[in-house]
Amino acid sequence: MDSPFRQHLHTNYAPSEDEIPSIRAYLVPHRDELANLETLIRELCAQRDTLKEHVDAHEALISPARRLPQDIIQEIFLACIPTHRNAVMSTHEAPLLLGHICSGWRSIALSTPMLWNSLHINLTFVLSSDERVSAVEEWLRRASTCLLSLSVWQAEWRDTHASDSPLLTHLMRLLVVSASQWRDIELHHVPYSYLDMLAGVAAPLLEGVRIKSDYIIYPLATMLESPALRRVALLHPDLGDFTQRLGLPWEFLTDLSLVNEDVEVRVAPSSLTFSLIRQCPRLLSLRFQMGRTGDGPPLTGEPVHLPALEWLSIQTPFLADTPALHIILRHLRMPELRKLELPTTLLQDSDAVFLSPLRTSPKVENLQVHLASFTLVSLMATFKLFPGLRELQIYDLRPEWEWPEPETLQYLTAESLLPLLRDLCPGLQDIDIVDTEIPEACVVAFAEKQAPASLRSLHVQFDRFRDASLAVHEQDLQPFVERGLKISLQYLHGGREPTAWEGLLIEQMGR
C-alpha cells in the first residue's frame, strides 16, 4: 500500500514532533477500515461455524459408526472389556465408560449382558457408600443369566471378625442369589461370619475358585464340589488333612494352587501334598508349598507323572534348604514344563545344582528365582539346563537374616549377574529384576553394551524410593525404545486411598 511515509517504514527512523500528528491523521481511515474488516471476519466466522455445525450434524447421520449394526457394536464393546482380570466399577473403563458416550451407546451397553459378566469388588471401596452397594446389585441385574466371574477382596489388615455391617450382609446375599451363575469366584479375606453365609451354597457351573482366608473354609465345601470345577487355589494357614476331605473333582483339575503364605504356622508335609497331586493327571499349572525337612513321612514310591503340566511354582518354608527341594523335584516328571517359579529364598551352602532333576524338562523358557538361593557356579550350571530360556525374573533382595556362608562360595547380585547374561542366556527376550538396589547407571550400561541381542523388555523394580539426583529420565531411555528395547523402572511409593482396582489379580483364573 502506498504511504507518504513509505521511505521511513521498516527502518529505525524517529519522526519529529511535527510529523507525529500527520501520521496519526493518516491512520484514522485505515484503522476504521481495519475495524470494519474485523467485524466482517467475525460475522463470516459465525456464519461458517453455524454452517459447519449444520453440515456436521447431517454428516453424523451417515457416518460409518451410525450405520454399524447393533450386533457389530456389541462385539466392539465386548472387545473393550478387560480379558486378563475382572472389570471394575469405574467410569474410566468399560463397561461403565461405554454408557457415558451417548444415549445410543448407553442403550446398547445396558442391553448387552455379556458386558456385565465380571466384577471386582473391593469391600473397602464398595462398602463406603450405599450407592456403591446398590451399583453392585444393578451390575448383577444387567448381567442377566450370563455366567459370572466375581472377586470379593478385602485387605488382610482389615477386621476379618466384623459382624455388624448391614451393607456387607446385603452384598453377600446378592452373591448367594447369583451362585447358580458363578463361573469363577475369588474370596479374599472375607470376614468369617459372612463367609459362613455361603454354607451349603451350591455353584453347579463353577469352573474356578480362589480362596484366601485365615479361618476354616468348611462352609464352602458344598461350593467346592461343583462337577465343573477345573481351577482351584486355596491359600490357608493350615492346608493339612482337611484338604483331602474336600470333595474336589481332583481327576479333572487343570490348575491347582495349595499355598500357606504364613511362615509361622504349620505346613502340610510334602508327602500329603504329593498324595493330592497324584490324583490330578490333567494339571496344566501347579503351585504348592513344600513341607519342612523332617515334617511327616519322606517321599517314597514312583515319581508323579504330570504329562501336560506347563507351569510349576514351588514355595518353600522359612529356612528351607536346597537339598529338600532337590528331593521334591526328583519325584516329579514334567516333560512339557514351560514356566518354573521359585518365589522364596533357599539356604544354599554349596555349589550343588539343586535343579538338576529338571533335565527331564528341557522345554523351560520362563524362570523365576531368588539370587540368594544360588552361587555363581550353581546358577551358571542351572542356566545350562534351560537352553531355550526366554523370560527371566530374579529377586535380588538379600534376606535380613544371614546364614553362615563358606568363604569359598561366590554369591550373586543383580549387578554382578547382568554382564554374564549375554553368554549364559543368549536367547533372553524379557528380564524382570525385583526388589533390587542396583544403581540405575548399571541398568543403562547393561542395556547399552551387555544385553543379549534378542532382549525386548527390561523391567527393574527398585527396593527404594526414587532419588531425583540419580534417576534415569525418559529421554535417556528413548534410544533403547527406538531400537526395540522397552525399559521400565519402578520405585517404592507412599500410601493411597482405596480404589475400585485394589486387590485385582494381574491374571484372573480362567480369563
KAMOFEN-V975161 format. One record per pair of residues at least 24 apart in sequence whose ideal C-beta (glycine too) atoms are under 10 Angstrom apart, sorted by the first residue. I is the first residue (numbers start at 1). J is the second residue. Records with the same first field share a line. If there is no record, write none. Layout:
I=J + J
This chain:
1=30
3=27 + 30
65=104 + 105
66=104
70=104 + 107 + 108 + 111 + 112
71=108 + 112
73=98 + 104 + 105 + 108 + 109 + 112
74=108 + 109 + 111 + 112 + 114 + 115
75=112 + 114
76=108
77=105 + 108 + 109 + 112 + 114 + 115
78=112 + 114 + 115 + 117
80=109 + 115
81=114 + 115 + 116 + 117 + 118 + 511
82=118 + 120 + 504 + 508 + 511
83=118 + 507 + 508 + 511
84=504 + 505 + 506 + 507 + 508 + 511
85=118 + 120 + 149 + 151 + 501 + 504 + 505 + 506 + 507 + 508 + 511
86=117 + 118 + 119 + 120 + 121 + 148 + 149 + 150 + 151 + 153 + 184 + 186 + 504 + 505 + 508 + 511
87=115 + 116 + 117 + 118 + 119 + 120 + 139 + 149 + 500 + 504
88=118 + 119 + 120 + 121 + 122 + 125 + 151 + 499 + 500 + 501 + 502 + 504
89=119 + 120 + 121 + 122 + 125 + 126 + 132 + 135 + 136 + 139 + 499 + 500 + 501
90=120 + 125 + 499 + 500 + 501
91=500
92=500 + 501
93=500 + 501
95=119 + 139 + 142
96=135 + 139 + 500
109=142
110=138 + 142
111=142 + 144
112=142 + 143 + 144 + 146
113=141 + 142 + 143 + 144 + 145 + 146
114=143 + 144 + 146 + 147
115=139 + 142 + 143 + 146
116=140 + 141 + 142 + 143 + 144 + 146 + 148
117=142 + 143 + 144 + 145 + 146 + 147 + 148 + 149 + 150 + 181 + 183
118=143 + 146 + 147 + 148 + 149 + 150 + 151 + 183 + 184 + 508 + 511
119=143 + 148 + 149 + 150 + 151 + 152 + 500
120=149 + 150 + 151 + 152 + 153 + 186 + 500 + 501 + 502 + 503 + 504 + 505 + 508
121=150 + 151 + 152 + 153 + 154 + 171 + 174 + 175 + 186 + 188 + 190 + 500 + 503
122=151 + 152 + 153 + 154 + 155 + 188 + 498 + 499 + 500 + 501 + 502 + 503 + 504
123=152 + 153 + 154 + 155 + 158 + 162 + 165 + 167 + 168 + 171 + 188 + 189 + 190 + 191 + 194 + 498 + 502 + 503
124=153 + 154 + 155 + 158 + 497 + 498 + 499 + 502 + 503
125=153 + 497 + 498 + 499 + 500 + 501 + 502 + 503
126=152 + 153 + 167 + 168 + 171 + 498 + 500
127=154 + 162 + 165 + 166 + 167 + 168 + 170 + 171
128=167 + 497 + 498
129=167
130=166 + 167 + 170
132=167 + 171 + 500
133=166 + 167 + 168 + 170 + 171 + 174
134=167 + 170
136=170 + 171 + 174 + 175
137=170 + 171 + 173 + 174 + 177
139=174
140=174 + 175 + 177 + 178 + 181
141=174 + 178
143=178 + 181
144=181
145=180 + 181
146=181 + 183
147=180 + 181 + 182 + 183 + 184 + 205 + 206 + 207
148=175 + 178 + 179 + 180 + 181 + 182 + 183 + 184 + 185 + 203 + 205 + 206
149=181 + 182 + 183 + 184 + 185 + 186 + 207 + 208 + 508 + 509 + 510 + 511
150=175 + 178 + 179 + 181 + 182 + 183 + 184 + 185 + 186 + 187 + 508
151=184 + 185 + 186 + 187 + 188 + 210 + 503 + 504 + 505 + 508 + 509
152=185 + 186 + 187 + 188 + 189 + 190 + 194 + 195 + 503
153=186 + 187 + 188 + 189 + 190 + 212 + 502 + 503 + 504 + 505
154=187 + 188 + 189 + 190 + 191 + 194 + 212 + 502 + 503
155=188 + 189 + 498 + 502 + 503
156=188 + 189 + 212 + 214 + 261
157=189
158=189 + 191
159=191
160=189 + 190 + 191 + 192 + 193 + 194 + 195 + 213 + 214 + 215
161=191 + 192 + 193 + 215
162=191 + 192 + 193 + 194
163=191 + 192 + 193 + 194 + 196
164=193
165=191 + 193 + 194
168=193 + 194 + 197
169=193 + 194 + 197
172=196 + 197 + 198
173=197
175=201
176=200 + 201
177=201
178=203
179=203 + 204 + 205 + 206 + 222 + 223
180=204 + 205 + 206
181=205 + 206
182=206 + 207 + 208 + 209 + 223 + 226 + 228
183=207 + 208 + 228 + 509 + 510 + 511
184=208 + 209 + 210 + 231 + 508 + 509 + 510 + 511
185=209 + 210 + 211 + 220 + 223 + 509
186=210 + 211 + 212 + 233 + 503 + 504 + 505 + 508 + 509
187=211 + 212 + 213 + 217 + 220 + 223
188=212 + 213 + 235 + 503 + 505
189=213 + 214 + 215 + 235 + 503
190=215
191=215
192=216 + 217 + 219
195=219 + 220
196=220
198=222 + 223
199=223
202=226
203=228 + 229
204=228 + 229
205=229
206=230 + 231 + 232
207=231 + 254 + 255 + 509 + 510
208=232 + 233 + 254 + 255 + 508 + 509 + 510 + 511
209=233 + 234 + 248 + 509 + 510
210=234 + 235 + 255 + 257 + 505 + 508 + 509
211=235 + 236
212=236 + 259 + 261
213=237
214=238 + 262 + 265
216=242
217=242 + 243 + 246
218=242 + 245 + 246
220=246
221=245 + 246 + 247 + 248
222=247
224=248 + 249
225=249
227=252
228=252
229=253 + 254
230=254 + 255 + 256 + 282 + 284 + 509 + 510
231=255 + 256 + 257 + 284 + 285 + 509 + 510
232=256 + 257 + 258 + 280 + 509
233=257 + 258 + 259 + 285 + 287 + 505 + 509
234=258 + 259 + 260
235=259 + 260 + 261 + 262 + 287 + 289
236=260 + 261 + 262 + 265 + 268
237=261 + 262 + 264 + 265 + 266 + 267
238=262 + 265 + 266 + 267 + 268
239=265 + 266 + 267 + 268 + 272 + 273 + 276 + 288 + 289
240=266 + 267 + 268 + 269 + 272 + 296
241=268 + 272
242=268
243=268 + 272 + 273 + 275 + 276
244=268 + 272 + 275 + 276 + 279
246=276
248=276 + 279 + 280
249=279 + 280
250=276 + 277 + 278 + 279 + 280 + 281 + 282 + 283
251=279 + 280 + 281 + 282
252=280 + 281 + 282
253=277 + 279 + 280 + 281 + 282 + 283 + 284 + 285 + 286
254=280 + 282 + 283 + 284 + 285 + 286 + 308 + 309 + 510
255=280 + 282 + 283 + 284 + 285 + 286 + 287 + 311 + 509 + 510
256=280 + 283 + 284 + 285 + 286 + 287 + 288
257=285 + 286 + 287 + 288 + 289 + 313 + 315 + 509
258=286 + 287 + 288 + 289 + 315
259=287 + 288 + 289 + 313 + 314 + 315 + 343
260=288 + 289 + 291 + 315 + 317
261=289 + 315
263=289 + 315 + 316 + 317 + 318 + 319 + 320 + 344
264=318
265=317
266=291 + 292 + 295 + 317
267=291 + 292 + 295 + 296 + 315 + 316 + 317 + 318 + 320
268=295 + 296
269=294 + 295 + 296 + 297 + 298 + 299
270=295 + 296 + 297 + 298 + 299 + 314 + 324 + 325 + 327 + 328 + 331
271=295 + 296 + 297 + 298 + 299 + 300 + 301 + 331
272=296 + 297
273=299 + 328
274=299 + 300 + 301 + 303 + 304 + 328 + 331 + 332
275=301 + 304
277=304 + 306 + 309 + 331 + 332
278=302 + 304 + 305 + 306
279=304
280=304 + 306 + 309
281=305 + 306 + 307 + 308 + 309
282=306 + 307 + 308 + 309
283=307 + 308 + 309 + 310 + 311 + 312 + 334
284=308 + 309 + 310 + 311 + 336 + 338
285=309 + 310 + 311 + 312 + 313 + 338 + 339 + 509
286=310 + 311 + 312 + 313 + 314 + 332 + 334 + 337
287=311 + 312 + 313 + 314 + 315 + 341 + 343
288=312 + 313 + 314 + 315 + 328
289=313 + 314 + 315 + 316 + 317 + 320 + 344
290=314 + 315 + 316 + 317 + 320 + 324 + 325 + 327 + 328 + 329 + 344
291=316 + 317 + 320 + 324 + 328
292=316 + 317 + 318 + 319 + 320 + 321 + 324
293=317 + 319 + 320 + 321 + 323 + 324 + 327
294=324
298=327
299=327 + 328 + 330 + 331
300=331
301=331
302=331 + 333
303=329 + 330 + 331 + 332 + 333 + 334 + 357 + 360
304=331 + 332 + 333 + 334
305=332 + 333 + 334 + 335
306=332 + 333 + 334 + 335 + 336 + 337
307=333 + 334 + 335 + 336
308=334 + 335 + 336 + 337
309=333 + 334 + 335 + 336 + 337 + 338 + 339 + 361
310=334 + 336 + 337 + 338 + 339 + 363 + 364 + 366
311=337 + 338 + 339 + 340 + 341 + 366
312=337 + 338 + 339 + 340 + 341 + 342 + 358 + 361 + 364
313=339 + 340 + 341 + 342 + 343 + 368
314=340 + 341 + 342 + 343 + 344 + 346
315=341 + 342 + 343 + 344
316=342 + 343 + 344 + 345 + 346 + 347 + 370 + 373
317=344
318=344 + 345 + 399 + 401
319=345 + 346 + 347 + 399 + 401 + 403
320=344 + 345 + 346 + 347 + 373
321=346 + 347 + 348 + 349 + 354 + 373 + 403
322=346 + 347 + 348 + 349 + 350 + 352 + 353 + 354 + 355 + 373 + 374 + 378
323=347 + 348 + 349 + 350 + 352 + 354
324=354
325=354 + 355 + 357 + 373
326=352 + 353 + 354 + 355 + 356 + 357
327=354 + 357
328=354 + 357
329=354 + 355 + 356 + 357 + 358 + 360 + 361
330=356 + 357 + 358 + 360
331=357
332=357 + 358 + 360 + 361
333=357 + 360 + 361
334=358 + 360 + 361 + 363 + 364
335=360 + 361 + 362 + 363
336=361 + 363
337=361 + 362 + 363 + 364 + 365 + 366 + 386
338=363 + 364 + 365 + 366 + 388 + 390 + 391
339=363 + 364 + 365 + 366 + 367 + 368 + 391
340=364 + 365 + 366 + 367 + 368 + 369 + 385 + 386
341=366 + 367 + 368 + 369 + 393
342=367 + 368 + 369 + 370 + 373 + 374 + 395
343=368 + 369 + 370 + 393 + 395 + 434
344=370 + 372 + 373 + 395 + 399
345=369 + 370 + 371 + 372 + 373 + 395 + 397 + 398 + 399 + 401 + 403
346=370 + 372 + 373 + 374
347=372 + 373 + 403 + 404 + 405
348=372 + 373 + 374 + 375 + 378 + 379 + 403 + 405 + 409 + 411
349=375 + 403 + 404 + 405 + 406 + 409
350=375 + 377 + 378 + 406 + 408 + 409
351=375 + 376 + 377 + 378 + 379 + 380 + 381 + 406 + 408 + 409 + 410
352=377 + 378 + 381
353=377 + 378 + 379 + 380 + 381 + 382 + 384 + 385
354=378 + 382
355=379 + 381 + 382 + 383 + 385 + 386
356=381 + 382 + 385
357=385
358=382 + 385 + 386
359=384 + 385 + 386
361=385 + 386
362=386 + 387 + 388
363=388
364=388 + 389 + 390
365=389 + 390 + 391 + 392 + 427 + 428 + 429
366=390 + 391 + 392 + 393 + 430
367=391 + 392 + 393 + 394 + 425
368=392 + 393 + 394 + 395 + 432 + 434
369=393 + 394 + 395
370=394 + 395 + 396 + 397 + 398 + 399 + 434 + 435
371=395 + 396 + 397 + 398 + 411 + 412 + 413 + 414 + 416 + 417 + 433 + 436
372=396 + 397 + 398 + 399 + 402 + 403 + 411 + 412 + 413
373=411 + 412
374=409 + 411 + 412 + 417
375=405 + 406 + 408 + 409 + 410 + 411 + 412
376=409 + 410 + 411 + 412 + 416 + 417 + 420
377=409 + 410
378=409 + 410 + 411 + 412
379=411 + 412 + 417 + 420 + 424
380=412 + 417 + 420 + 423 + 424
382=424
383=420 + 421 + 423 + 424 + 425 + 428
384=424 + 425
386=425 + 427
387=425 + 426 + 427
388=425 + 427
389=421 + 424 + 425 + 426 + 427 + 428 + 429
390=425 + 427 + 428 + 429 + 430 + 454 + 456
391=425 + 428 + 429 + 430 + 431 + 432 + 457
392=417 + 421 + 424 + 425 + 428 + 429 + 430 + 431 + 432 + 433
393=430 + 431 + 432 + 433 + 434 + 459 + 461
394=418 + 421 + 431 + 432 + 433 + 434 + 435 + 436
395=432 + 433 + 434 + 435 + 436 + 461 + 463
396=433 + 434 + 435 + 436 + 437 + 438 + 460 + 461 + 462 + 463
397=434 + 435 + 436 + 437 + 463
398=435 + 437
413=437 + 438
414=438 + 442 + 443 + 446 + 460
415=439 + 442 + 443 + 446
416=442
417=446
418=442 + 443 + 445 + 446 + 447 + 450 + 451 + 458
419=445 + 446 + 449 + 450 + 451
420=450
421=446 + 450 + 451 + 452 + 455
422=446 + 449 + 450 + 451 + 452 + 453 + 454 + 455
423=450 + 452
424=452
425=452 + 454 + 455
426=452 + 453 + 454 + 455
427=452 + 453 + 454 + 455
428=452 + 453 + 454 + 455 + 456 + 457 + 458
429=454 + 455 + 456 + 457
430=454 + 455 + 456 + 457 + 458 + 459 + 486
431=455 + 456 + 457 + 458 + 459 + 460 + 487
432=457 + 458 + 459 + 460 + 461 + 488
433=458 + 459 + 460 + 461 + 462
434=459 + 460 + 461 + 462 + 463 + 490
435=461 + 462 + 463 + 464
436=460 + 461 + 462 + 463 + 464
437=462 + 463 + 464
438=462 + 463
439=470
440=466 + 467 + 470 + 471 + 472 + 476 + 489
441=470 + 472
443=472 + 477 + 487 + 489
444=472 + 476 + 477 + 480 + 487 + 489
446=487
447=477 + 479 + 480 + 483 + 485 + 487
448=479 + 480 + 485
451=480 + 485 + 487
455=480 + 484 + 485 + 486 + 487
456=484 + 485 + 486
457=484 + 485 + 486 + 487 + 488
458=485 + 486 + 487 + 488 + 489
459=486 + 487 + 488 + 489 + 490
460=487 + 488 + 489 + 490 + 491
461=488 + 489 + 490 + 491 + 492
462=489 + 490 + 491 + 492
463=491 + 492
464=491 + 492
465=491 + 492 + 493 + 494
466=490 + 491 + 492 + 493
467=491
